[in-house]
Amino acid sequence: MGMPSEDVVVVQHGKNADEPCVITVNCPDKTGLGSDLCRIIFEFGLSITKADVSTDGKWCYVVLWVVPPLRSTRVGWSSLKKRLLSICPSCLIPFYFESATLPKPSQVYLLKFLSLNRKGLLHDVTQVLSDLELTIHRVKVSTMPDSRVMDLFFITDGMELLHTKRRQVDTCERLNTVLEESCLSCELQLAGPEFEGFQQGFSCLPPAVAEELFSSKLSDDESCLQAPTPQLTQFKKAKISMDNSLSPSHTLLQIHCVDQKSLLYDITRTLKDFNIKISYSRFSSNKNGCREVDLFIQQMDGKKILDPEKQSVLSSSLKMEILHPLRVVITSRGPDTELLVANPVELSGKGRPRVFYDVTVALKTLGICIFLAEIGRHSTSNCTWEVYRFLLDENCEFPLANSNTRTQIVDRVRRSLMGWFSCARQHNCSNCGGESHRITLPFLPSFSPNPRFPFPLTKRLQKGVLRSFVRFLGAPEIYLHFLILDFVKFGVFMKFS
């Protein structure tokens, strides 16, 4: 008998508003399942604060702690559960057989509406579509000389209900409610051949801009179009290491970097594109703005990653996707100012979620109007990129030709995309603070600080070591590696009495 569907995905809400919601997934395993789960959670605007993943290659158990960006954010938890359940392999089919059927691609619809121009218009429309779980794939926005705006959105429905008249009417009514008198007309229909034309992309980018936007090596030189501000430079650090000595059958991948709202998605999608299987992983919570990720991984043939060249390529790709998952450039296009945002497309052909939403909310916050906007794709020798182009309205309070203004725009857009909303939040990865202690536990081994370890054994570290040891008792063999890993990380000597 198969597992009841209500037990495959379980959503448990926190007792208080400040507590994260816990999502548990218990289903047959498949390569890339972790990436697919993280992607859907990302689409709903949620951030993963902590994660534990365990699998034997046939069955997986995933626990994710998620939070909305704001307490007031409304989340469609029932819809989220249905979406997560839809990508889990069927429990009614023996999990040792590969299913030959692939999910049917969603139908693409064209949303076309005419409205009067005003500040924040594009983001307000994007907000409505996001709330309705409609995914934007292509956009063409044009402002006419009489200040009217023609918007073309090519969208798909996460609920798969857009073919019904009720869903179409509800979408147009929600737009009319938000736009009020600004909305002049609204039409929704199944996309025709025009969508194929939009799939081909748009006019070529200037060579200098394309080289800066799609370069595999980004520079912090101030002359670069997308050089980070001094405040953002502190976020551009990551440490990635691989160890084959702790497990007889797995490679331990360790990542230490600054937190960002899409971090786990960026890691899992990169591993998915490299056909790397995650057997066990732990995504630890850190209140100081940093994350530590431990993953026990294998190649598709079930072997470790022993080849130094493969390790180097994987590490380089992970570092690039963690530090630079998106490229932001602001440049001149004739007499106009153009903002460009680019991100690599997954091998599955899917673009990155919520990019258009995050950019438009940043520009709305700055009070900058968008004259033209479009989404297209650009192919390089390495990969395919999804490119977002925004022609900014010069008739605003910001002198867009000023270099300082452009730097502020890039900085704000980057922060919105990465989830770095507060400028006061500093990069502080120190594990120290508080008094040093020596732990003596009557029912467990005694611990003493490593004199060569630079951080004192604080109460927070005591709890981390104790929690790992308790989890190890009676747990599978793999947790022994996590236990040893914690002792090494915390700089603790272990002595059995």
For each residue, the residues with C-beta under 8 A, 3 or more apart:
1:
2: 90 91 92 93
3: 7 8 26 27 91
4: 7 8
5: 8 9 85 91
6: 10
7: 3 4 10 26
8: 3 4 5 25 26 27 85 88 91
9: 5 23 24 25 27 81 84 85 88
10: 6 7 23 24 26
11: 21 22 23 77 80 81
12: 21 22 23 24
13: 21 77
14: 17 18 19 20 21 22
15: 19
16: 19
17: 14 71
18: 14
19: 14 15 16
20: 14 49 50 65 66 67
21: 11 12 13 14 65 66 67 77
22: 11 12 14 63 64 65 66
23: 9 10 11 12 41 62 63 64 65 66 84
24: 9 10 12 61 62 63 64
25: 8 9 37 60 61 62 63 64 84 88
26: 3 7 8 10 59 60 61 62
27: 3 8 9 33 59 60 88 89 91
28: 58 59 60 88 89 90 91 93 95
29: 33 55 56 57 58 59 60 89 95
30: 33 89
31: 272 275 277 300
32: 35 36 268 272
33: 27 29 30 36 37 60 62 87 88 89
34: 37 38 53 62 268 272 278 281
35: 32 38 39 265 268 269 271 272
36: 32 33 39 40 87
37: 25 33 34 40 41 62 64 84 87
38: 34 35 41 42 48 264 265 268 269
39: 35 36 42 43 265 269 350 353
40: 36 37 43 44 80 83 84 87
41: 23 37 38 44 46 48 64 66 80 84 265
42: 38 39 45 46 261 262 265 353 354
43: 39 40 83 135 158 353 354
44: 40 41 75 76 80 83
45: 42 68 69 73 75 130 354
46: 41 42 66 67 68 75 80
47: 66 67 68 69 261 419
48: 38 41 51 64 65 66 263 264 283
49: 20 65 66 67 285
50: 20 64 65 283 284 285
51: 48 62 63 64 65 264 281 282 283
52: 62 63 281 282 283
53: 34 60 61 62 63 278 280 281 282
54: 60 61 62 279 280 476 478
55: 29 58 59 60 61 278 279 280
56: 29 59 279
57: 29 277 279 302
58: 28 29 55 95 96
59: 26 27 28 29 55 56 95
60: 25 26 27 28 29 33 53 54 55
61: 24 25 26 53 54 55
62: 23 24 25 26 33 34 37 51 52 53 54
63: 22 23 24 25 51 52 53
64: 22 23 24 25 37 41 48 50 51
65: 20 21 22 23 48 49 50 51 285
66: 20 21 22 23 41 46 47 48 49
67: 20 21 46 47 49
68: 45 46 47 71 73 75
69: 45 47 73 261 419 421
70: 73
71: 17 68
72:
73: 45 68 69 70
74: 131
75: 44 45 46 68 80
76: 44 79 80 133
77: 11 13 21 80 81
78: 81 82
79: 76 82 83 133 158 159
80: 11 40 41 44 46 75 76 77 83 84
81: 9 11 77 78 84 85
82: 78 79 85 86
83: 40 43 44 79 80 86 87 158
84: 9 23 25 37 40 41 80 81 87 88
85: 5 8 9 81 82 88
86: 82 83 103
87: 33 36 37 40 83 84 103
88: 8 9 25 27 28 33 84 85 91
89: 27 28 29 30 33 93 95 99
90: 2 28 93 99
91: 2 3 5 8 27 28 88 95
92: 2
93: 2 28 89 90 97 99
94: 97
95: 28 29 58 59 89 91
96: 58
97: 93 94
98:
99: 89 90 93
100:
101:
102:
103: 86 87
104:
105:
106: 156 157 160
107: 156 157 162 163 190 191
108: 137 154 155 156 190 191 195
109: 154 155 156 157 162 188 189 190 191
110: 152 153 154 155 187 188 189 190 191 192 194 195
111: 129 134 151 152 153 154 155 171 186 187 188
112: 150 151 152 153 186 187 188 189
113: 125 151 172 175 183 184 185 186 187
114: 148 149 150 151 183 184 185
115: 121 148 149 151 179 182 183 184
116: 147 148 149 181 182 184
117: 121 143 147 148 149 369
118: 121 182
119: 364 367 369
120: 123 124 364
121: 115 117 118 124 125 149 179 182
122: 125 126 141 151 360 364 370 373
123: 120 126 127 357 360 361 363 364
124: 120 121 127 128 178 179
125: 113 121 122 128 129 151 153 175 178 179
126: 122 123 129 130 136 356 357 360 361
127: 123 124 130 131 178 357 361
128: 124 125 131 132 171 174 175 178
129: 111 125 126 132 134 136 153 155
130: 45 126 127 133 134 354 357
131: 74 127 128 174
132: 128 129 170 171 174
133: 76 79 130 157 158 159
134: 111 129 130 155 156 157 158 162 171
135: 43 155 156 157 158 353
136: 126 129 139 153 154 155 356 375
137: 108 154 155 156 351 375
138: 152 153 154 195 198 199 374 375 376
139: 136 151 152 153 154 356 373 374 375
140: 151 152 198 373 374
141: 122 149 150 151 152 370 372 373 374
142: 149 150 372
143: 117 147 148 149 371 372 393
144: 147 148 149 150
145:
146:
147: 116 117 143 144
148: 114 115 116 117 143 144 184
149: 114 115 116 117 121 141 142 143 144
150: 112 114 141 142 144
151: 111 112 113 114 115 122 125 139 140 141
152: 110 111 112 138 139 140 141
153: 110 111 112 125 129 136 138 139
154: 108 109 110 111 136 137 138 139 191 195 198
155: 108 109 110 111 129 134 135 136 137 162
156: 106 107 108 109 134 135 137 162
157: 106 107 109 133 134 135 160 161 162 167
158: 43 79 83 133 134 135
159: 79 133 162 167
160: 106 157 163
161: 157 164 166 167
162: 107 109 134 155 156 157 159 167 168 171 188
163: 107 160 167 190
164: 161 167 168
165: 168 169
166: 161 169 170
167: 157 159 161 162 163 164 170 171
168: 162 164 165 171 172 188
169: 165 166 172 173
170: 132 166 167 173 174
171: 111 128 132 134 162 167 168 174 175 188
172: 113 168 169 175 176 186 187 188
173: 169 170 176 177
174: 128 131 132 170 171 177 178
175: 113 125 128 171 172 178 179 183 186
176: 172 173 179 180 183 186
177: 173 174 180
178: 124 125 127 128 174 175
179: 115 121 124 125 175 176 182 183
180: 176 177 183
181: 116
182: 115 116 118 121 179
183: 113 114 115 175 176 179 180 186
184: 113 114 115 116 148
185: 113 114
186: 111 112 113 172 175 176 183
187: 110 111 112 113 172
188: 109 110 111 112 162 168 171 172
189: 109 110 112
190: 107 108 109 110 163
191: 107 108 109 110 154 194 195
192: 110 195
193: 196 197
194: 110 191 197 198
195: 108 110 138 154 191 192 198 199
196: 193 199 200
197: 193 194 200
198: 138 140 154 194 195 376
199: 138 195 196 377
200: 196 197 376
201: 376 377 378 387
202: 374 376 387 389
203:
204: 210
205: 209 210 213 340 378 387
206: 209 210 331
207: 210 211
208: 211 212
209: 205 206 212 213 225 329 331 340
210: 204 205 206 207 213 214 378
211: 207 208 214 215
212: 208 209 215 224 225 226 329
213: 205 209 210 225 226 327 329 340 342 385 387
214: 210 211 327 342 378 380 385
215: 211 212 218
216: 320 382
217:
218: 215 224 226 324 327
219: 224 227
220: 224 227 228 233 236
221: 224 227
222: 227
223: 227
224: 212 218 219 220 221 227
225: 209 212 213 329 330 331
226: 212 213 218 327 328 329 330 410
227: 219 220 221 222 223 224
228: 220 232 233 235 236 411 414
229: 232 233 407 410 411
230: 233 234
231: 234 411 423
232: 228 229 235 236 411 414 415 420
233: 220 228 229 230 236
234: 230 231 237 258 426 427
235: 228 232 258 418 420 427
236: 220 228 232 233 323
237: 234 257 258 323 427
238: 255 256 257 258 319 322 323
239: 254 255 256 257
240: 253 254 255 256 315 318 319
241: 253 254
242: 251 252 253 254 305 311 314 315
243: 246 251 252 254
244: 247 251 252 304 305 306
245:
246: 243 252 481 484 485
247: 244 250 251 252 296 304 478 481
248:
249: 298 302 304
250: 247 279 280 296 297 298 304 478 481
251: 242 243 244 247 296 297 298 304 305 306
252: 242 243 244 246 247 294 295 296 297 481 485
253: 240 241 242 293 294 295 296 297
254: 239 240 241 242 243 292 293 294 295
255: 238 239 240 267 291 292 293 295 318 322
256: 238 239 240 290 291 292 293 429
257: 237 238 239 263 290 291 322 323
258: 234 235 237 238 289 290 291 427
259: 263 286 289 290 291 419
260: 263 266 418 419 420
261: 42 47 69 418 419
262: 42 265 266 325 352 418 419
263: 48 257 259 260 266 267 291 293 322
264: 38 48 51 267 268 283 293
265: 35 38 39 41 42 262 268 269
266: 260 262 263 269 270 321 322 325
267: 255 263 264 270 271 293 295 318 321 322
268: 32 34 35 38 264 265 271 272 278
269: 35 38 39 265 266 272 273 321 346
270: 266 267 273 274 317 318 321
271: 35 267 268 274 276 278 295 297 318
272: 31 32 34 35 268 269 275 276 346 347
273: 269 270 346 347
274: 270 271 314 317
275: 31 272 299 300
276: 271 272 297 298 299 300 305 314
277: 31 57 297 298 299 300 302
278: 34 53 55 268 271 281 295 296 297
279: 54 55 56 57 250 296 297 298 478
280: 53 54 55 250 295 296 478 482
281: 34 51 52 53 278 293 294 295 296
282: 51 52 53 293 294 295 482
283: 48 50 51 52 264 291 293
284: 50 291 292 293 294
285: 49 50 65
286: 259 289 290 291 292 429
287:
288: 428 429 430
289: 258 259 286 425 426 427 428 429
290: 256 257 258 259 286 427 428 429
291: 255 256 257 258 259 263 283 284 286
292: 254 255 256 284 286 489
293: 253 254 255 256 263 264 267 281 282 283 284
294: 252 253 254 281 282 284 482 485
295: 252 253 254 255 267 271 278 280 281 282
296: 247 250 251 252 253 278 279 280 281 478 481
297: 250 251 252 253 271 276 277 278 279 305
298: 249 250 251 276 277 279 301 302 303 304 305
299: 275 276 277 302 303 304 305
300: 31 275 276 277
301: 298
302: 57 249 277 298 299
303: 298 299 306
304: 244 247 249 250 251 298 299
305: 242 244 251 276 297 298 299 310 311 314
306: 244 251 303 310
307: 310 311
308: 311 312
309: 312 313
310: 305 306 307 313 314
311: 242 305 307 308 314 315
312: 308 309 315 316
313: 309 310 316 317
314: 242 274 276 305 310 311 317 318
315: 240 242 311 312 318 319
316: 312 313 319 320
317: 270 274 313 314 320 321
318: 240 255 267 270 271 314 315 321 322
319: 238 240 315 316 322 323
320: 216 316 317 323 324
321: 266 267 269 270 317 318 324 325 344
322: 238 255 257 263 266 267 318 319 325
323: 236 237 238 257 319 320
324: 218 320 321 327
325: 262 266 321 322 343 344 352 418
326: 341 342 343 352 355 414 417 418
327: 213 214 218 226 324 340 341 342 343
328: 226 339 340 341 410 413 414 417
329: 209 212 213 225 226 339 340 341 342 410
330: 225 226 337 338 339 340 406 409 410
331: 206 209 225 337 338 340
332: 335 336 337 338 401
333: 336 337 338 391
334:
335: 332
336: 332 333 371 391 392 394
337: 330 331 332 333 391 392 394 400 401 406
338: 330 331 332 333 389 390 391 392
339: 328 329 330 359 363 389 390 392 409 410 413
340: 205 209 213 327 328 329 330 331 387 388 389 390
341: 326 327 328 329 355 359 387 388 390 413 417
342: 213 214 326 327 329 378 385 386 387 388
343: 325 326 327 351 352 355 385 386
344: 321 325 383 384 385 386
345: 349 350 351 352 377 383 384 385 386
346: 269 272 273 349 350 351
347: 272 273
348:
349: 345 346
350: 39 345 346
351: 137 343 345 346 355 386
352: 262 325 326 343 345 355 386
353: 39 42 43 135
354: 42 43 45 130 357 358
355: 326 341 343 351 352 358 359 386 388 417
356: 126 136 139 359 360 375 388
357: 123 126 127 130 354 360 361
358: 354 355 361 362 413 416 417
359: 339 341 355 356 362 363 388 390 413 416 417
360: 122 123 126 356 357 363 364 370
361: 123 126 127 357 358 364 365 416
362: 358 359 365 366 412 413 415 416 417
363: 123 339 359 360 366 368 369 370 390 392 409 413
364: 119 120 122 123 360 361 367 368
365: 361 362 412 416
366: 362 363 398 408 409 412
367: 119 364 396 397 398
368: 363 364 392 393 396 398 409
369: 117 119 363 392 393 395 396
370: 122 141 360 363 373 390 391 392 393
371: 143 336 391 392 393 394
372: 141 142 143 389 390 391
373: 122 139 140 141 370 388 389 390 391
374: 138 139 140 141 202 388 389
375: 136 137 138 139 356 386 387 388 389
376: 138 198 200 201 202 386 387 389
377: 199 201 345 384 385 386 387
378: 201 205 210 214 342 384 385 387
379: 383 384 385
380: 214 383 384 385
381:
382: 216
383: 344 345 379 380
384: 344 345 377 378 379 380
385: 213 214 342 343 344 345 377 378 379 380
386: 342 343 344 345 351 352 355 375 376 377
387: 201 202 205 213 340 341 342 375 376 377 378
388: 340 341 342 355 356 359 373 374 375
389: 202 338 339 340 372 373 374 375 376
390: 338 339 340 341 359 363 370 372 373
391: 333 336 337 338 370 371 372 373
392: 336 337 338 339 363 368 369 370 371 396 400 409
393: 143 368 369 370 371 396
394: 336 337 371 400
395: 369
396: 367 368 369 392 393 400
397: 367
398: 366 367 368 402 405 409
399: 402 405
400: 337 392 394 396 405 406 409
401: 332 337 405
402: 398 399 405 406
403: 406 407
404: 407 408
405: 398 399 400 401 402 408 409
406: 330 337 400 402 403 409 410
407: 229 403 404 410 411
408: 366 404 405 411 412
409: 330 339 363 366 368 392 398 400 405 406 412 413
410: 226 229 328 329 330 339 406 407 413 414
411: 228 229 231 232 407 408 414 415
412: 362 365 366 408 409 415 416
413: 328 339 341 358 359 362 363 409 410 416 417
414: 228 232 326 328 410 411 417 418 420
415: 232 362 411 412 418 419 420 421 423
416: 358 359 361 362 365 412 413 419 421
417: 326 328 341 355 358 359 362 413 414
418: 235 260 261 262 325 326 414 415
419: 47 69 259 260 261 262 415 416
420: 232 235 260 414 415 425
421: 69 415 416
422: 425
423: 231 415
424:
425: 289 420 422
426: 234 289
427: 234 235 237 258 289 290
428: 288 289 290
429: 256 286 288 289 290
430: 288 433 455
431: 455 458 460 461
432: 454 455 456 458
433: 430 458
434: 456 458 459 460
435: 456 458
436: 449 456 457 458
437: 456 457 458 459 462
438: 447 448 449 457
439: 446 447 448 457 462 465 466
440: 446 447
441: 444 445 446 447 466
442:
443:
444: 441 466 469
445: 441 469 494 495 496 497
446: 439 440 441 495 497
447: 438 439 440 441 457 462 465 492 493 494 495
448: 438 439 492 493 495
449: 436 438 453 456 457 491 492 493
450: 453 491 492 493
451:
452: 491
453: 449 450 490 491 492
454: 432 491
455: 430 431 432 458 461 491
456: 432 434 435 436 437 449
457: 436 437 438 439 447 449 461 462 490 491 492
458: 431 432 433 434 435 436 437 455 461 462
459: 434 437 462 463
460: 431 434 463 464
461: 431 455 457 458 464 465 490 492
462: 437 439 447 457 458 459 465 466
463: 459 460 466 467
464: 460 461 467 468 486 490
465: 439 447 461 462 468 469 486 487 490 492
466: 439 441 444 462 463 469 470
467: 463 464 470 471
468: 464 465 471 472 479 482 483 486
469: 444 445 465 466 472 473 483
470: 466 467 473
471: 467 468 475 479 482 483
472: 468 469 475 479 480 482 483
473: 469 470
474:
475: 471 472 479
476: 54 479
477: 480
478: 54 247 250 279 280 296 481 482
479: 468 471 472 475 476 482 483
480: 472 477 483 484
481: 246 247 250 252 296 478 484 485
482: 280 282 294 468 471 472 478 479 485 486
483: 468 469 471 472 479 480 486 487
484: 246 480 481 487 488
485: 246 252 294 481 482 488 489
486: 464 465 468 482 483 489 490
487: 465 483 484 490 492 494
488: 484 485 491
489: 292 485 486
490: 453 457 461 464 465 486 487
491: 449 450 452 453 454 455 457 488
492: 447 448 449 450 453 457 461 465 487
493: 447 448 449 450
494: 445 447 487
495: 445 446 447 448
496: 445
497: 445 446
